[in-house]
Amino acid sequence: MATTVHEPPKIERRDSSRLAGNGGGRNLVPAGGDLVRLKDYAPPPASTGIWVVLASISMTFAAFTSALMVRQGSAPDWRHLALPQILYFNTLVLIASSVTLEMARRQVGAHMTGPKNQTAAPARWLYVTLFLGLVFVSGQYVAWLQLRAQGLYLATNPNSSFFYVLTAMHGLHLLGGLGGLVRVIRRLDKSILRKSTLDATSRYWHFMDLLWVYLLWLLWTKL
């Protein structure tokens, strides 16, 4: 009886020179090793998620505004409250921070899409924005100290209560924006910053700026 000998199966080997990038077959990193360019695409969750957050914050402060209106109309003990003058300085600081952040966004965008030697120190304006944000938060605390020096505390009267609550809520949300700036700076230093992260942080910060201008108008006209 004849015996049939089967040939072993041939294993096709891939040519490693054909695999572009530094990730082997998975191609995790582009051939040029420019990870910043790879992350330039803004995924839909990052671009839409920030609007959900801003909508939620808007509804929260709309509820506070409604409560203030109702309380003012039904309170015989509602008295005028002189706003601390430092609030106007704080407003200018926050507006300036939005300007520096927009400058940072454009400079970082040029750094992510163009030659690196044309945009030295792309995080410089981000640090300036971060510093101005800290100045604003410190100025808000000084405003609280000035009210306390006048004998106005959280439970002194309805006016002071709304002042502390509204400024505190805005300050807490602004601290979240400061955390976002720190995250952007760290990712930029590691060359893993997504354009969507930078854009979302910028939108959030500009929204905090506009929200404070609205709150200052509300406090000035109603308190």
LUMROVEX-792109 format. One record per atom (N, C-alpha, C): residue number from 1; residue in one letter; atom name; y, x, z. Coordinates in steps of 0.02 Angstrom, whole numbers, plus 50000, padded with zeros to 5 digits. Layout:
BEGIN
NUM,A,CA,Y,X,Z
...
This chain:
BEGIN
1,M,N,49940,50043,50000
1,M,CA,50000,50000,50000
1,M,C,50062,50044,50000
2,A,N,50110,50029,49955
2,A,CA,50171,50070,49950
2,A,C,50220,50051,50005
3,T,N,50252,50101,50031
3,T,CA,50302,50090,50085
3,T,C,50372,50095,50056
4,T,N,50411,50043,50070
4,T,CA,50481,50042,50044
4,T,C,50528,50072,50095
5,V,N,50566,50120,50075
5,V,CA,50614,50154,50120
5,V,C,50684,50128,50103
6,H,N,50714,50097,50152
6,H,CA,50782,50070,50142
6,H,C,50833,50124,50159
7,E,N,50884,50128,50117
7,E,CA,50938,50175,50131
7,E,C,50982,50150,50188
8,P,N,51004,50195,50231
8,P,CA,51049,50173,50286
8,P,C,51114,50148,50258
9,P,N,51143,50097,50292
9,P,CA,51206,50070,50267
9,P,C,51261,50122,50268
10,K,N,51303,50119,50217
10,K,CA,51359,50165,50212
10,K,C,51418,50140,50254
11,I,N,51445,50183,50293
11,I,CA,51503,50166,50335
11,I,C,51565,50194,50301
12,E,N,51609,50147,50283
12,E,CA,51670,50168,50248
12,E,C,51722,50190,50300
13,R,N,51745,50249,50293
13,R,CA,51795,50276,50338
13,R,C,51865,50270,50308
14,R,N,51910,50250,50351
14,R,CA,51979,50242,50327
14,R,C,52015,50309,50325
15,D,N,52055,50316,50276
15,D,CA,52095,50376,50270
15,D,C,52154,50370,50318
16,S,N,52156,50414,50368
16,S,CA,52210,50410,50418
16,S,C,52277,50423,50388
17,S,N,52280,50456,50330
17,S,CA,52345,50470,50299
17,S,C,52376,50407,50271
18,R,N,52334,50354,50259
18,R,CA,52360,50292,50231
18,R,C,52391,50248,50283
19,L,N,52375,50260,50346
19,L,CA,52399,50217,50400
19,L,C,52468,50239,50420
20,A,N,52517,50201,50400
20,A,CA,52586,50219,50416
20,A,C,52600,50204,50489
21,G,N,52644,50243,50518
21,G,CA,52664,50230,50586
21,G,C,52627,50274,50635
22,N,N,52648,50268,50698
22,N,CA,52619,50308,50751
22,N,C,52567,50271,50791
23,G,N,52550,50209,50771
23,G,CA,52503,50170,50810
23,G,C,52433,50167,50780
24,G,N,52419,50213,50732
24,G,CA,52353,50212,50702
24,G,C,52343,50150,50660
25,G,N,52283,50121,50665
25,G,CA,52267,50062,50625
25,G,C,52306,50001,50645
26,R,N,52329,49999,50708
26,R,CA,52367,49941,50730
26,R,C,52439,49943,50708
27,N,N,52464,50003,50689
27,N,CA,52531,50009,50662
27,N,C,52583,49980,50710
28,L,N,52582,50003,50772
28,L,CA,52627,49976,50822
28,L,C,52697,50002,50815
29,V,N,52706,50060,50786
29,V,CA,52771,50091,50779
29,V,C,52782,50108,50707
30,P,N,52841,50098,50680
30,P,CA,52854,50114,50610
30,P,C,52844,50188,50596
31,A,N,52837,50203,50530
31,A,CA,52821,50272,50510
31,A,C,52873,50321,50533
32,G,N,52936,50302,50529
32,G,CA,52990,50346,50549
32,G,C,52997,50354,50624
33,G,N,52959,50316,50663
33,G,CA,52963,50320,50735
33,G,C,53025,50287,50763
34,D,N,53061,50248,50723
34,D,CA,53123,50217,50746
34,D,C,53107,50150,50777
35,L,N,53093,50150,50842
35,L,CA,53074,50089,50877
35,L,C,53133,50041,50882
36,V,N,53194,50067,50883
36,V,CA,53253,50024,50887
36,V,C,53258,49978,50827
37,R,N,53244,50006,50768
37,R,CA,53247,49965,50707
37,R,C,53192,49911,50708
38,L,N,53134,49928,50736
38,L,CA,53079,49880,50739
38,L,C,53098,49820,50780
39,K,N,53136,49830,50833
39,K,CA,53153,49776,50879
39,K,C,53219,49742,50862
40,D,N,53245,49754,50802
40,D,CA,53308,49724,50782
40,D,C,53301,49650,50768
41,Y,N,53240,49626,50756
41,Y,CA,53230,49555,50741
41,Y,C,53236,49513,50804
42,A,N,53272,49458,50800
42,A,CA,53282,49413,50857
42,A,C,53231,49356,50854
43,P,N,53182,49355,50898
43,P,CA,53132,49302,50897
43,P,C,53163,49236,50918
44,P,N,53137,49180,50893
44,P,CA,53165,49114,50910
44,P,C,53168,49099,50984
45,P,N,53119,49117,51026
45,P,CA,53124,49101,51097
45,P,C,53184,49132,51131
46,A,N,53202,49193,51112
46,A,CA,53259,49226,51143
46,A,C,53325,49195,51121
47,S,N,53329,49173,51059
47,S,CA,53391,49145,51034
47,S,C,53402,49073,51056
48,T,N,53349,49037,51069
48,T,CA,53356,48967,51091
48,T,C,53353,48960,51167
49,G,N,53318,49005,51200
49,G,CA,53312,49000,51272
49,G,C,53378,49005,51309
50,I,N,53424,49047,51283
50,I,CA,53488,49055,51317
50,I,C,53528,48991,51315
51,W,N,53521,48952,51260
51,W,CA,53558,48889,51256
51,W,C,53531,48838,51306
52,V,N,53467,48841,51320
52,V,CA,53438,48797,51371
52,V,C,53467,48814,51440
53,V,N,53473,48879,51454
53,V,CA,53502,48901,51517
53,V,C,53575,48879,51523
54,L,N,53613,48889,51471
54,L,CA,53684,48871,51473
54,L,C,53693,48795,51479
55,A,N,53649,48757,51447
55,A,CA,53653,48684,51454
55,A,C,53638,48662,51525
56,S,N,53590,48695,51557
56,S,CA,53574,48679,51626
56,S,C,53632,48695,51673
57,I,N,53664,48752,51663
57,I,CA,53721,48771,51704
57,I,C,53779,48722,51693
58,S,N,53789,48702,51631
58,S,CA,53843,48655,51616
58,S,C,53833,48589,51652
59,M,N,53772,48564,51653
59,M,CA,53758,48502,51687
59,M,C,53768,48508,51763
60,T,N,53751,48567,51790
60,T,CA,53761,48578,51862
60,T,C,53835,48574,51880
61,F,N,53876,48609,51843
61,F,CA,53948,48608,51859
61,F,C,53981,48542,51840
62,A,N,53953,48507,51791
62,A,CA,53978,48440,51777
62,A,C,53965,48393,51836
63,A,N,53908,48402,51869
63,A,CA,53893,48362,51928
63,A,C,53941,48378,51985
64,F,N,53957,48443,51993
64,F,CA,54005,48462,52045
64,F,C,54074,48433,52030
65,T,N,54093,48433,51966
65,T,CA,54158,48405,51947
65,T,C,54161,48331,51962
66,S,N,54107,48295,51945
66,S,CA,54105,48224,51959
66,S,C,54109,48210,52034
67,A,N,54074,48250,52074
67,A,CA,54077,48242,52147
67,A,C,54147,48255,52174
68,L,N,54180,48304,52146
68,L,CA,54249,48319,52168
68,L,C,54295,48260,52152
69,M,N,54289,48232,52093
69,M,CA,54331,48176,52073
69,M,C,54321,48116,52120
70,V,N,54258,48101,52133
70,V,CA,54242,48044,52176
70,V,C,54267,48056,52247
71,R,N,54257,48116,52272
71,R,CA,54278,48132,52340
71,R,C,54354,48130,52347
72,Q,N,54388,48152,52297
72,Q,CA,54461,48152,52300
72,Q,C,54489,48081,52299
73,G,N,54458,48038,52260
73,G,CA,54483,47969,52255
73,G,C,54469,47927,52315
74,S,N,54420,47947,52357
74,S,CA,54402,47905,52414
74,S,C,54414,47940,52481
75,A,N,54455,47993,52481
75,A,CA,54466,48031,52543
75,A,C,54538,48028,52564
76,P,N,54553,47995,52621
76,P,CA,54623,47995,52645
76,P,C,54643,48062,52674
77,D,N,54595,48106,52688
77,D,CA,54611,48171,52718
77,D,C,54617,48226,52665
78,W,N,54624,48207,52601
78,W,CA,54629,48257,52548
78,W,C,54699,48287,52549
79,R,N,54703,48352,52559
79,R,CA,54767,48387,52563
79,R,C,54770,48443,52511
80,H,N,54830,48458,52489
80,H,CA,54839,48510,52439
80,H,C,54821,48579,52467
81,L,N,54787,48619,52426
81,L,CA,54766,48686,52446
81,L,C,54799,48737,52401
82,A,N,54836,48784,52432
82,A,CA,54868,48837,52394
82,A,C,54817,48890,52376
83,L,N,54805,48900,52311
83,L,CA,54755,48948,52289
83,L,C,54779,49019,52302
84,P,N,54734,49063,52322
84,P,CA,54752,49134,52330
84,P,C,54775,49164,52264
85,Q,N,54828,49203,52266
85,Q,CA,54856,49231,52205
85,Q,C,54809,49279,52170
86,I,N,54763,49308,52207
86,I,CA,54718,49356,52176
86,I,C,54671,49323,52126
87,L,N,54664,49258,52127
87,L,CA,54622,49224,52079
87,L,C,54647,49234,52007
88,Y,N,54712,49237,51999
88,Y,CA,54741,49246,51932
88,Y,C,54727,49318,51907
89,F,N,54730,49366,51952
89,F,CA,54712,49434,51934
89,F,C,54638,49437,51915
90,N,N,54596,49403,51954
90,N,CA,54524,49402,51939
90,N,C,54510,49372,51870
91,T,N,54550,49321,51853
91,T,CA,54541,49290,51787
91,T,C,54556,49339,51731
92,L,N,54609,49378,51738
92,L,CA,54626,49428,51687
92,L,C,54571,49481,51682
93,V,N,54543,49500,51739
93,V,CA,54489,49550,51740
93,V,C,54428,49523,51702
94,L,N,54411,49460,51715
94,L,CA,54352,49431,51682
94,L,C,54362,49424,51607
95,I,N,54422,49404,51587
95,I,CA,54437,49400,51515
95,I,C,54432,49469,51483
96,A,N,54458,49519,51517
96,A,CA,54453,49588,51491
96,A,C,54380,49610,51485
97,S,N,54338,49588,51530
97,S,CA,54267,49606,51527
97,S,C,54233,49576,51466
98,S,N,54255,49516,51446
98,S,CA,54227,49486,51385
98,S,C,54247,49526,51323
99,V,N,54309,49551,51324
99,V,CA,54332,49592,51268
99,V,C,54292,49657,51263
100,T,N,54283,49690,51320
100,T,CA,54245,49753,51319
100,T,C,54171,49741,51301
101,L,N,54144,49685,51322
101,L,CA,54075,49670,51304
101,L,C,54067,49659,51230
102,E,N,54116,49626,51199
102,E,CA,54113,49616,51127
102,E,C,54118,49682,51090
103,M,N,54161,49727,51116
103,M,CA,54165,49794,51087
103,M,C,54099,49831,51095
104,A,N,54067,49823,51153
104,A,CA,54002,49854,51165
104,A,C,53950,49826,51118
105,R,N,53950,49761,51107
105,R,CA,53900,49730,51064
105,R,C,53905,49756,50993
106,R,N,53966,49764,50968
106,R,CA,53975,49790,50900
106,R,C,53955,49863,50896
107,Q,N,53972,49902,50947
107,Q,CA,53956,49973,50946
107,Q,C,53880,49984,50951
108,V,N,53848,49946,50995
108,V,CA,53776,49952,51002
108,V,C,53741,49927,50938
109,G,N,53768,49874,50907
109,G,CA,53739,49851,50845
109,G,C,53742,49903,50791
110,A,N,53799,49939,50787
110,A,CA,53805,49993,50738
110,A,C,53757,50050,50755
111,H,N,53746,50062,50818
111,H,CA,53699,50114,50840
111,H,C,53627,50096,50822
112,M,N,53610,50032,50825
112,M,CA,53542,50010,50811
112,M,C,53527,50008,50736
113,T,N,53578,50001,50694
113,T,CA,53566,49993,50622
113,T,C,53589,50052,50581
114,G,N,53630,50096,50610
114,G,CA,53657,50151,50572
114,G,C,53636,50218,50600
115,P,N,53661,50272,50569
115,P,CA,53645,50339,50595
115,P,C,53670,50348,50666
116,K,N,53628,50378,50707
116,K,CA,53643,50384,50778
116,K,C,53702,50431,50791
117,N,N,53715,50478,50746
117,N,CA,53768,50526,50758
117,N,C,53837,50497,50745
118,Q,N,53841,50435,50719
118,Q,CA,53905,50404,50706
118,Q,C,53929,50362,50765
119,T,N,53886,50347,50813
119,T,CA,53904,50306,50870
119,T,C,53882,50341,50934
120,A,N,53922,50387,50957
120,A,CA,53907,50424,51018
120,A,C,53919,50379,51078
121,A,N,53877,50387,51128
121,A,CA,53883,50351,51192
121,A,C,53891,50275,51180
122,P,N,53841,50242,51150
122,P,CA,53848,50171,51135
122,P,C,53852,50127,51197
123,A,N,53829,50152,51255
123,A,CA,53829,50112,51316
123,A,C,53895,50118,51354
124,R,N,53943,50154,51328
124,R,CA,54005,50165,51365
124,R,C,54040,50100,51382
125,W,N,54048,50056,51333
125,W,CA,54083,49993,51345
125,W,C,54042,49945,51387
126,L,N,53976,49954,51387
126,L,CA,53934,49913,51431
126,L,C,53947,49931,51504
127,Y,N,53956,49995,51517
127,Y,CA,53973,50017,51585
127,Y,C,54041,49991,51606
128,V,N,54088,49990,51559
128,V,CA,54155,49964,51575
128,V,C,54151,49890,51592
129,T,N,54111,49853,51553
129,T,CA,54102,49781,51567
129,T,C,54070,49770,51635
130,L,N,54020,49811,51650
130,L,CA,53987,49806,51715
130,L,C,54035,49819,51772
131,F,N,54078,49869,51763
131,F,CA,54128,49885,51815
131,F,C,54177,49828,51825
132,L,N,54201,49799,51769
132,L,CA,54249,49743,51774
132,L,C,54216,49683,51807
133,G,N,54153,49672,51794
133,G,CA,54118,49616,51826
133,G,C,54114,49626,51902
134,L,N,54101,49688,51923
134,L,CA,54100,49702,51995
134,L,C,54169,49694,52026
135,V,N,54221,49712,51989
135,V,CA,54289,49703,52014
135,V,C,54304,49628,52023
136,F,N,54281,49587,51976
136,F,CA,54292,49515,51983
136,F,C,54257,49487,52044
137,V,N,54194,49506,52055
137,V,CA,54157,49481,52113
137,V,C,54192,49504,52178
138,S,N,54214,49566,52179
138,S,CA,54249,49591,52238
138,S,C,54314,49552,52249
139,G,N,54349,49537,52195
139,G,CA,54412,49498,52201
139,G,C,54400,49428,52227
140,Q,N,54344,49398,52208
140,Q,CA,54327,49331,52234
140,Q,C,54314,49334,52309
141,Y,N,54283,49387,52331
141,Y,CA,54271,49395,52403
141,Y,C,54337,49404,52440
142,V,N,54384,49440,52410
142,V,CA,54450,49448,52440
142,V,C,54485,49381,52446
143,A,N,54477,49338,52395
143,A,CA,54506,49271,52398
143,A,C,54477,49231,52456
144,W,N,54413,49237,52468
144,W,CA,54383,49204,52526
144,W,C,54414,49229,52591
145,L,N,54423,49295,52596
145,L,CA,54453,49324,52656
145,L,C,54524,49298,52667
146,Q,N,54560,49289,52613
146,Q,CA,54629,49263,52619
146,Q,C,54629,49191,52644
147,L,N,54581,49151,52622
147,L,CA,54576,49083,52647
147,L,C,54556,49081,52720
148,R,N,54511,49125,52738
148,R,CA,54490,49129,52809
148,R,C,54548,49150,52853
149,A,N,54591,49193,52828
149,A,CA,54649,49213,52867
149,A,C,54697,49155,52879
150,Q,N,54695,49105,52835
150,Q,CA,54736,49046,52843
150,Q,C,54702,48993,52886
151,G,N,54642,49008,52910
151,G,CA,54605,48960,52951
151,G,C,54568,48908,52911
152,L,N,54555,48923,52847
152,L,CA,54520,48876,52803
152,L,C,54449,48901,52792
153,Y,N,54401,48863,52817
153,Y,CA,54330,48881,52811
153,Y,C,54294,48828,52769
154,L,N,54228,48836,52764
154,L,CA,54189,48791,52723
154,L,C,54195,48719,52746
155,A,N,54195,48708,52812
155,A,CA,54195,48640,52839
155,A,C,54263,48619,52866
156,T,N,54316,48655,52849
156,T,CA,54382,48637,52875
156,T,C,54406,48571,52847
157,N,N,54404,48564,52782
157,N,CA,54423,48501,52749
157,N,C,54387,48497,52682
158,P,N,54389,48439,52648
158,P,CA,54355,48433,52583
158,P,C,54380,48483,52531
159,N,N,54445,48498,52532
159,N,CA,54472,48544,52483
159,N,C,54440,48613,52488
160,S,N,54440,48641,52548
160,S,CA,54412,48707,52558
160,S,C,54337,48707,52545
161,S,N,54303,48652,52560
161,S,CA,54231,48648,52547
161,S,C,54217,48655,52472
162,F,N,54253,48619,52431
162,F,CA,54242,48623,52359
162,F,C,54262,48692,52333
163,F,N,54313,48722,52361
163,F,CA,54334,48788,52338
163,F,C,54277,48838,52350
164,Y,N,54250,48839,52410
164,Y,CA,54197,48887,52426
164,Y,C,54135,48873,52384
165,V,N,54117,48810,52377
165,V,CA,54055,48794,52341
165,V,C,54061,48812,52267
166,L,N,54116,48793,52235
166,L,CA,54124,48807,52164
166,L,C,54129,48881,52149
167,T,N,54168,48917,52189
167,T,CA,54175,48989,52176
167,T,C,54110,49026,52193
168,A,N,54074,49003,52244
168,A,CA,54011,49036,52262
168,A,C,53959,49024,52208
169,M,N,53954,48963,52182
169,M,CA,53905,48949,52130
169,M,C,53920,48990,52067
170,H,N,53984,48994,52049
170,H,CA,54002,49034,51990
170,H,C,53987,49108,52003
171,G,N,54002,49132,52064
171,G,CA,53988,49201,52079
171,G,C,53914,49218,52076
172,L,N,53871,49173,52099
172,L,CA,53799,49185,52096
172,L,C,53775,49189,52023
173,H,N,53801,49144,51981
173,H,CA,53781,49146,51911
173,H,C,53808,49210,51877
174,L,N,53867,49232,51899
174,L,CA,53895,49293,51870
174,L,C,53853,49354,51891
175,L,N,53827,49353,51952
175,L,CA,53783,49407,51973
175,L,C,53722,49411,51928
176,G,N,53698,49353,51905
176,G,CA,53643,49352,51857
176,G,C,53663,49386,51792
177,G,N,53726,49376,51771
177,G,CA,53750,49410,51712
177,G,C,53755,49485,51721
178,L,N,53774,49506,51781
178,L,CA,53775,49578,51796
178,L,C,53705,49608,51792
179,G,N,53656,49571,51818
179,G,CA,53587,49594,51812
179,G,C,53565,49600,51740
180,G,N,53588,49553,51698
180,G,CA,53572,49557,51627
180,G,C,53603,49617,51594
181,L,N,53665,49635,51614
181,L,CA,53697,49695,51587
181,L,C,53659,49758,51606
182,V,N,53637,49761,51669
182,V,CA,53598,49819,51691
182,V,C,53533,49824,51650
183,R,N,53502,49768,51637
183,R,CA,53440,49768,51597
183,R,C,53454,49792,51526
184,V,N,53510,49771,51497
184,V,CA,53527,49793,51430
184,V,C,53539,49868,51428
185,I,N,53575,49894,51478
185,I,CA,53589,49966,51480
185,I,C,53525,50006,51486
186,R,N,53480,49984,51528
186,R,CA,53416,50021,51537
186,R,C,53375,50020,51473
187,R,N,53372,49963,51440
187,R,CA,53333,49959,51379
187,R,C,53365,50000,51323
188,L,N,53431,50002,51323
188,L,CA,53465,50043,51272
188,L,C,53452,50117,51284
189,D,N,53452,50138,51346
189,D,CA,53437,50209,51361
189,D,C,53366,50228,51341
190,K,N,53319,50179,51344
190,K,CA,53250,50193,51325
190,K,C,53236,50178,51252
191,S,N,53288,50158,51215
191,S,CA,53281,50141,51143
191,S,C,53232,50086,51130
192,I,N,53229,50037,51175
192,I,CA,53184,49979,51166
192,I,C,53224,49914,51170
193,L,N,53288,49919,51159
193,L,CA,53331,49859,51164
193,L,C,53324,49815,51103
194,R,N,53310,49752,51114
194,R,CA,53309,49703,51060
194,R,C,53379,49676,51048
195,K,N,53393,49662,50985
195,K,CA,53458,49632,50968
195,K,C,53465,49564,51000
196,S,N,53409,49527,51005
196,S,CA,53411,49461,51036
196,S,C,53430,49465,51110
197,T,N,53408,49517,51145
197,T,CA,53425,49526,51215
197,T,C,53500,49539,51223
198,L,N,53527,49581,51181
198,L,CA,53598,49596,51183
198,L,C,53640,49534,51167
199,D,N,53621,49496,51116
199,D,CA,53658,49436,51098
199,D,C,53655,49383,51152
200,A,N,53596,49374,51182
200,A,CA,53589,49324,51235
200,A,C,53630,49342,51296
201,T,N,53631,49406,51314
201,T,CA,53672,49427,51371
201,T,C,53746,49418,51357
202,S,N,53767,49431,51295
202,S,CA,53837,49422,51277
202,S,C,53857,49349,51280
203,R,N,53814,49305,51254
203,R,CA,53830,49233,51257
203,R,C,53836,49209,51329
204,Y,N,53790,49232,51370
204,Y,CA,53792,49211,51441
204,Y,C,53856,49234,51474
205,W,N,53875,49297,51462
205,W,CA,53935,49324,51494
205,W,C,53998,49288,51470
206,H,N,54004,49276,51405
206,H,CA,54062,49241,51379
206,H,C,54065,49169,51407
207,F,N,54007,49139,51416
207,F,CA,54005,49072,51445
207,F,C,54030,49074,51517
208,M,N,54011,49124,51556
208,M,CA,54036,49131,51624
208,M,C,54112,49139,51625
209,D,N,54138,49173,51575
209,D,CA,54210,49182,51569
209,D,C,54244,49114,51558
210,L,N,54220,49077,51509
210,L,CA,54250,49011,51494
210,L,C,54241,48963,51553
211,L,N,54184,48967,51586
211,L,CA,54171,48923,51643
211,L,C,54220,48938,51699
212,W,N,54236,49001,51711
212,W,CA,54283,49017,51764
212,W,C,54354,48992,51747
213,V,N,54374,48999,51684
213,V,CA,54440,48973,51664
213,V,C,54443,48898,51677
214,Y,N,54389,48863,51661
214,Y,CA,54387,48791,51675
214,Y,C,54391,48777,51750
215,L,N,54353,48815,51789
215,L,CA,54353,48804,51862
215,L,C,54421,48819,51892
216,L,N,54454,48871,51868
216,L,CA,54521,48887,51894
216,L,C,54570,48830,51879
217,W,N,54565,48802,51819
217,W,CA,54607,48744,51802
217,W,C,54591,48685,51847
218,L,N,54526,48674,51859
218,L,CA,54505,48618,51902
218,L,C,54530,48627,51973
219,L,N,54524,48688,52000
219,L,CA,54547,48701,52068
219,L,C,54623,48695,52072
220,W,N,54658,48718,52022
220,W,CA,54731,48717,52023
220,W,C,54759,48646,52018
221,T,N,54725,48603,51979
221,T,CA,54751,48535,51970
221,T,C,54726,48486,52023
222,K,N,54667,48498,52051
222,K,CA,54637,48449,52097
222,K,C,54641,48469,52170
223,L,N,54643,48534,52185
223,L,CA,54646,48555,52255
223,L,C,54717,48568,52277
